[in-house]
Amino acid sequence: MQTTNTTPTDAATAPRRTGETSLTVLALGLAMVLGALLWGALNQPARAEMVAETGHLVALTARGDNEEVLLMLDNRAEQIMLYKVTQNSTLELLQSLDLTELFQSARARRLGSE
């Protein structure tokens, strides 16, 4: 019986196939593009268009999905109201919350869950 001594081919020294190299380059390029897109999306600052305060009222305007919204905080009445601006001419009340009740219910939920 005759044996021959063979050595396994080292993957690092073996020549790479052309398809493998192009796929690697393509994957790296796509990863860089995806990273750039995500970086831009994650570094968006919060955009409050305008905040105004007069006496006991604070008004904040912001852009929603496709519409403008107005948030009014009445410090004297301890209420917050959310309005939707329709057709740049009218306000529609979406929600009004009593802040005292809101904070009391949040406190009760927190204490009840502990």
N, CA and C atoms as a LAMMPS dump frame, in Angstrom:
ITEM: TIMESTEP
0
ITEM: NUMBER OF ATOMS
342
ITEM: BOX BOUNDS ff ff ff
-5.0000000000000000e+02 5.0000000000000000e+02
-5.0000000000000000e+02 5.0000000000000000e+02
-5.0000000000000000e+02 5.0000000000000000e+02
ITEM: ATOMS id mol type element x y z
1 1 1 N 0.831 -1.158 0
2 1 2 C 0 0 0
3 1 3 C 0.884 1.232 0
4 2 1 N 0.53 2.088 -0.907
5 2 2 C 1.344 3.28 -1.086
6 2 3 C 0.519 4.498 -0.671
7 3 1 N 1.094 5.38 0.143
8 3 2 C 0.384 6.581 0.593
9 3 3 C 1.124 7.81 0.1
10 4 1 N 0.355 8.805 -0.164
11 4 2 C 0.97 10.08 -0.562
12 4 3 C 0.562 11.124 0.463
13 5 1 N 1.433 12.004 0.679
14 5 2 C 1.211 13.068 1.655
15 5 3 C 0.568 14.257 0.936
16 6 1 N -0.675 14.581 1.318
17 6 2 C -1.344 15.729 0.711
18 6 3 C -1.648 16.74 1.798
19 7 1 N -1.583 17.991 1.444
20 7 2 C -1.899 19.05 2.403
21 7 3 C -3.197 19.726 1.967
22 8 1 N -4.063 20.004 2.906
23 8 2 C -5.311 20.682 2.547
24 8 3 C -5.028 22.101 2.073
25 9 1 N -5.828 22.552 1.165
26 9 2 C -5.66 23.9 0.632
27 9 3 C -6.117 24.908 1.674
28 10 1 N -5.301 25.875 1.933
29 10 2 C -5.634 26.928 2.89
30 10 3 C -6.587 27.916 2.221
31 11 1 N -7.707 28.228 2.875
32 11 2 C -8.724 29.101 2.286
33 11 3 C -8.188 30.509 2.068
34 12 1 N -7.258 30.935 2.899
35 12 2 C -6.733 32.295 2.766
36 12 3 C -5.834 32.431 1.545
37 13 1 N -5.167 31.336 1.179
38 13 2 C -4.244 31.421 0.044
39 13 3 C -4.885 30.967 -1.256
40 14 1 N -6.077 30.386 -1.167
41 14 2 C -6.751 29.932 -2.384
42 14 3 C -7.271 31.148 -3.155
43 15 1 N -7.211 31.105 -4.467
44 15 2 C -7.716 32.238 -5.239
45 15 3 C -9.229 32.355 -5.091
46 16 1 N -9.697 33.575 -4.893
47 16 2 C -11.135 33.816 -4.734
48 16 3 C -11.801 33.8 -6.088
49 17 1 N -13.026 33.35 -6.069
50 17 2 C -13.786 33.36 -7.306
51 17 3 C -14.319 34.761 -7.564
52 18 1 N -14.515 35.113 -8.825
53 18 2 C -14.954 36.454 -9.209
54 18 3 C -16.339 36.763 -8.663
55 19 1 N -17.241 35.816 -8.709
56 19 2 C -18.593 36.028 -8.207
57 19 3 C -18.623 36.301 -6.717
58 20 1 N -17.783 35.62 -5.981
59 20 2 C -17.72 35.796 -4.534
60 20 3 C -17.226 37.195 -4.179
61 21 1 N -16.227 37.674 -4.902
62 21 2 C -15.674 38.993 -4.647
63 21 3 C -16.693 40.082 -4.968
64 22 1 N -17.383 39.95 -6.081
65 22 2 C -18.352 40.978 -6.452
66 22 3 C -19.529 40.998 -5.489
67 23 1 N -19.943 39.83 -4.978
68 23 2 C -21.018 39.798 -4.001
69 23 3 C -20.598 40.457 -2.687
70 24 1 N -19.358 40.259 -2.296
71 24 2 C -18.851 40.881 -1.078
72 24 3 C -18.823 42.396 -1.224
73 25 1 N -18.346 42.879 -2.353
74 25 2 C -18.295 44.325 -2.603
75 25 3 C -19.705 44.901 -2.637
76 26 1 N -20.635 44.21 -3.271
77 26 2 C -22.02 44.659 -3.334
78 26 3 C -22.64 44.712 -1.938
79 27 1 N -22.389 43.699 -1.116
80 27 2 C -22.931 43.665 0.246
81 27 3 C -22.381 44.818 1.073
82 28 1 N -21.101 45.111 0.951
83 28 2 C -20.503 46.23 1.683
84 28 3 C -21.087 47.562 1.221
85 29 1 N -21.282 47.705 -0.081
86 29 2 C -21.872 48.93 -0.613
87 29 3 C -23.294 49.135 -0.12
88 30 1 N -24.09 48.068 -0.129
89 30 2 C -25.462 48.163 0.364
90 30 3 C -25.494 48.479 1.854
91 31 1 N -24.578 47.915 2.62
92 31 2 C -24.514 48.195 4.05
93 31 3 C -24.177 49.663 4.299
94 32 1 N -23.286 50.228 3.488
95 32 2 C -22.927 51.641 3.641
96 32 3 C -24.108 52.544 3.289
97 33 1 N -24.838 52.229 2.233
98 33 2 C -26.003 53.022 1.846
99 33 3 C -27.088 52.938 2.919
100 34 1 N -27.343 51.748 3.422
101 34 2 C -28.337 51.571 4.476
102 34 3 C -27.936 52.327 5.733
103 35 1 N -26.67 52.284 6.086
104 35 2 C -26.18 53.029 7.243
105 35 3 C -26.367 54.528 7.08
106 36 1 N -26.095 55.045 5.884
107 36 2 C -26.281 56.479 5.629
108 36 3 C -27.751 56.868 5.728
109 37 1 N -28.642 56.026 5.205
110 37 2 C -30.067 56.325 5.274
111 37 3 C -30.571 56.301 6.716
112 38 1 N -30.157 55.304 7.476
113 38 2 C -30.588 55.213 8.863
114 38 3 C -30.013 56.341 9.703
115 39 1 N -28.785 56.744 9.439
116 39 2 C -28.162 57.829 10.191
117 39 3 C -28.959 59.115 10.004
118 40 1 N -29.378 59.392 8.779
119 40 2 C -30.17 60.587 8.519
120 40 3 C -31.527 60.526 9.18
121 41 1 N -32.149 59.361 9.212
122 41 2 C -33.474 59.219 9.817
123 41 3 C -33.41 59.296 11.339
124 42 1 N -32.355 58.783 11.935
125 42 2 C -32.256 58.759 13.394
126 42 3 C -31.791 60.08 13.976
127 43 1 N -31.153 60.918 13.191
128 43 2 C -30.645 62.192 13.691
129 43 3 C -31.57 63.356 13.386
130 44 1 N -32.875 63.096 13.287
131 44 2 C -33.841 64.157 13.048
132 44 3 C -34.141 64.862 14.37
133 45 1 N -33.984 66.177 14.428
134 45 2 C -34.331 66.882 15.658
135 45 3 C -35.847 67.01 15.789
136 46 1 N -36.312 67.192 17.02
137 46 2 C -37.732 67.454 17.235
138 46 3 C -38.028 68.834 16.678
139 47 1 N -39.12 68.954 15.955
140 47 2 C -39.419 70.219 15.295
141 47 3 C -40.728 70.797 15.805
142 48 1 N -40.641 71.694 16.718
143 48 2 C -41.805 72.471 17.119
144 48 3 C -41.708 73.763 16.325
145 49 1 N -42.69 74.02 15.501
146 49 2 C -42.621 75.178 14.612
147 49 3 C -42.636 76.481 15.389
148 50 1 N -43.544 76.584 16.377
149 50 2 C -43.616 77.821 17.117
150 50 3 C -44.176 77.564 18.503
151 51 1 N -43.56 78.161 19.505
152 51 2 C -44.063 78.122 20.868
153 51 3 C -44.248 79.57 21.3
154 52 1 N -45.441 79.875 21.797
155 52 2 C -45.729 81.222 22.27
156 52 3 C -46.376 81.128 23.641
157 53 1 N -46.039 82.079 24.499
158 53 2 C -46.597 82.095 25.847
159 53 3 C -47.074 83.501 26.158
160 54 1 N -48.273 83.585 26.651
161 54 2 C -48.82 84.866 27.08
162 54 3 C -49.695 84.63 28.305
163 55 1 N -49.339 85.252 29.385
164 55 2 C -50.096 85.064 30.621
165 55 3 C -50.094 83.614 31.049
166 56 1 N -51.262 83.026 31.158
167 56 2 C -51.388 81.641 31.61
168 56 3 C -51.559 80.659 30.456
169 57 1 N -51.436 81.114 29.216
170 57 2 C -51.605 80.238 28.05
171 57 3 C -50.274 79.99 27.348
172 58 1 N -50.076 78.744 26.935
173 58 2 C -48.917 78.362 26.126
174 58 3 C -49.46 77.689 24.875
175 59 1 N -48.996 78.143 23.712
176 59 2 C -49.44 77.567 22.439
177 59 3 C -48.235 76.981 21.722
178 60 1 N -48.43 75.807 21.166
179 60 2 C -47.383 75.125 20.413
180 60 3 C -47.99 74.647 19.104
181 61 1 N -47.375 74.998 18.004
182 61 2 C -47.834 74.486 16.716
183 61 3 C -46.812 73.49 16.21
184 62 1 N -47.293 72.493 15.504
185 62 2 C -46.415 71.464 14.94
186 62 3 C -47.081 70.888 13.711
187 63 1 N -46.295 70.251 12.897
188 63 2 C -46.818 69.603 11.702
189 63 3 C -47.016 68.141 12.013
190 64 1 N -48.27 67.661 11.78
191 64 2 C -48.577 66.243 11.947
192 64 3 C -48.227 65.518 10.661
193 65 1 N -48.902 64.411 10.396
194 65 2 C -48.65 63.656 9.172
195 65 3 C -48.894 64.514 7.943
196 66 1 N -50.119 64.974 7.778
197 66 2 C -50.464 65.803 6.625
198 66 3 C -51.149 67.085 7.042
199 67 1 N -51.09 67.429 8.3
200 67 2 C -51.843 68.579 8.786
201 67 3 C -51.09 69.291 9.89
202 68 1 N -51.514 70.51 10.148
203 68 2 C -50.964 71.288 11.245
204 68 3 C -51.783 71.022 12.499
205 69 1 N -51.124 71.006 13.641
206 69 2 C -51.829 70.84 14.908
207 69 3 C -51.45 71.98 15.841
208 70 1 N -52.374 72.331 16.714
209 70 2 C -52.166 73.373 17.711
210 70 3 C -52.419 72.752 19.071
211 71 1 N -51.476 72.905 19.96
212 71 2 C -51.586 72.388 21.314
213 71 3 C -51.645 73.587 22.243
214 72 1 N -52.728 73.7 23.019
215 72 2 C -52.905 74.819 23.943
216 72 3 C -52.834 74.294 25.375
217 73 1 N -52.003 74.92 26.191
218 73 2 C -51.884 74.577 27.6
219 73 3 C -52.397 75.762 28.4
220 74 1 N -53.464 75.536 29.155
221 74 2 C -54.049 76.568 30.005
222 74 3 C -53.6 76.29 31.431
223 75 1 N -52.622 77.058 31.919
224 75 2 C -52.067 76.83 33.248
225 75 3 C -53.064 77.148 34.35
226 76 1 N -53.924 78.116 34.124
227 76 2 C -54.898 78.506 35.148
228 76 3 C -55.964 77.426 35.325
229 77 1 N -56.505 76.923 34.233
230 77 2 C -57.545 75.889 34.29
231 77 3 C -56.95 74.482 34.37
232 78 1 N -55.661 74.367 34.242
233 78 2 C -54.943 73.086 34.242
234 78 3 C -55.529 72.129 33.219
235 79 1 N -55.63 72.627 31.983
236 79 2 C -56.144 71.827 30.883
237 79 3 C -55.194 71.924 29.696
238 80 1 N -55.233 70.874 28.894
239 80 2 C -54.487 70.87 27.643
240 80 3 C -55.469 70.496 26.529
241 81 1 N -55.45 71.27 25.447
242 81 2 C -56.366 71.045 24.332
243 81 3 C -55.555 70.85 23.054
244 82 1 N -55.988 69.902 22.255
245 82 2 C -55.339 69.605 20.987
246 82 3 C -56.317 69.935 19.859
247 83 1 N -55.887 70.817 18.961
248 83 2 C -56.713 71.232 17.836
249 83 3 C -56.051 70.812 16.53
250 84 1 N -56.889 70.55 15.537
251 84 2 C -56.407 70.275 14.186
252 84 3 C -56.774 71.483 13.32
253 85 1 N -55.813 71.951 12.538
254 85 2 C -56.062 73.063 11.629
255 85 3 C -56.519 72.472 10.304
256 86 1 N -57.735 72.82 9.883
257 86 2 C -58.27 72.282 8.628
258 86 3 C -58.323 73.382 7.586
259 87 1 N -57.797 73.113 6.45
260 87 2 C -57.789 73.994 5.287
261 87 3 C -57.218 75.368 5.604
262 88 1 N -56.259 75.425 6.52
263 88 2 C -55.583 76.664 6.911
264 88 3 C -56.537 77.768 7.336
265 89 1 N -57.74 77.407 7.791
266 89 2 C -58.674 78.473 8.154
267 89 3 C -59.48 78.176 9.42
268 90 1 N -59.704 76.92 9.76
269 90 2 C -60.537 76.611 10.922
270 90 3 C -59.826 75.648 11.865
271 91 1 N -60.24 75.724 13.125
272 91 2 C -59.701 74.837 14.15
273 91 3 C -60.769 73.834 14.547
274 92 1 N -60.365 72.584 14.674
275 92 2 C -61.261 71.524 15.117
276 92 3 C -60.667 70.909 16.375
277 93 1 N -61.426 70.963 17.476
278 93 2 C -60.965 70.403 18.738
279 93 3 C -60.931 68.882 18.639
280 94 1 N -59.743 68.316 18.82
281 94 2 C -59.603 66.863 18.773
282 94 3 C -59.731 66.234 20.154
283 95 1 N -59.117 66.882 21.158
284 95 2 C -59.132 66.31 22.495
285 95 3 C -58.851 67.394 23.52
286 96 1 N -59.512 67.28 24.664
287 96 2 C -59.277 68.174 25.783
288 96 3 C -59.054 67.31 27.016
289 97 1 N -57.975 67.563 27.729
290 97 2 C -57.637 66.748 28.9
291 97 3 C -57.483 67.634 30.123
292 98 1 N -58.019 67.179 31.245
293 98 2 C -57.806 67.845 32.518
294 98 3 C -56.501 67.292 33.097
295 99 1 N -55.528 68.165 33.292
296 99 2 C -54.204 67.697 33.711
297 99 3 C -54.217 67.12 35.119
298 100 1 N -55.037 67.673 36.017
299 100 2 C -55.112 67.137 37.378
300 100 3 C -55.575 65.69 37.349
301 101 1 N -56.65 65.418 36.601
302 101 2 C -57.153 64.044 36.495
303 101 3 C -56.145 63.128 35.815
304 102 1 N -55.485 63.659 34.783
305 102 2 C -54.501 62.864 34.048
306 102 3 C -53.358 62.429 34.958
307 103 1 N -52.829 63.364 35.758
308 103 2 C -51.717 63.025 36.647
309 103 3 C -52.178 62.132 37.8
310 104 1 N -53.399 62.328 38.313
311 104 2 C -53.902 61.467 39.385
312 104 3 C -54.091 60.029 38.896
313 105 1 N -54.631 59.861 37.685
314 105 2 C -54.817 58.498 37.17
315 105 3 C -53.473 57.839 36.865
316 106 1 N -52.504 58.615 36.383
317 106 2 C -51.169 58.053 36.134
318 106 3 C -50.515 57.634 37.441
319 107 1 N -50.668 58.458 38.477
320 107 2 C -50.091 58.13 39.786
321 107 3 C -50.755 56.871 40.354
322 108 1 N -52.089 56.764 40.223
323 108 2 C -52.804 55.601 40.746
324 108 3 C -52.379 54.324 40.004
325 109 1 N -52.188 54.419 38.684
326 109 2 C -51.73 53.244 37.93
327 109 3 C -50.331 52.833 38.347
328 110 1 N -49.474 53.826 38.58
329 110 2 C -48.109 53.509 38.977
330 110 3 C -48.089 52.86 40.354
331 111 1 N -48.841 53.398 41.287
332 111 2 C -48.865 52.831 42.635
333 111 3 C -49.557 51.483 42.669
334 112 1 N -50.535 51.279 41.802
335 112 2 C -51.235 49.999 41.74
336 112 3 C -50.398 48.894 41.144
337 113 1 N -49.424 49.245 40.313
338 113 2 C -48.601 48.229 39.643
339 113 3 C -47.378 47.845 40.448
340 114 1 N -47.082 48.595 41.506
341 114 2 C -45.885 48.285 42.31
342 114 3 C -46.138 47.198 43.291
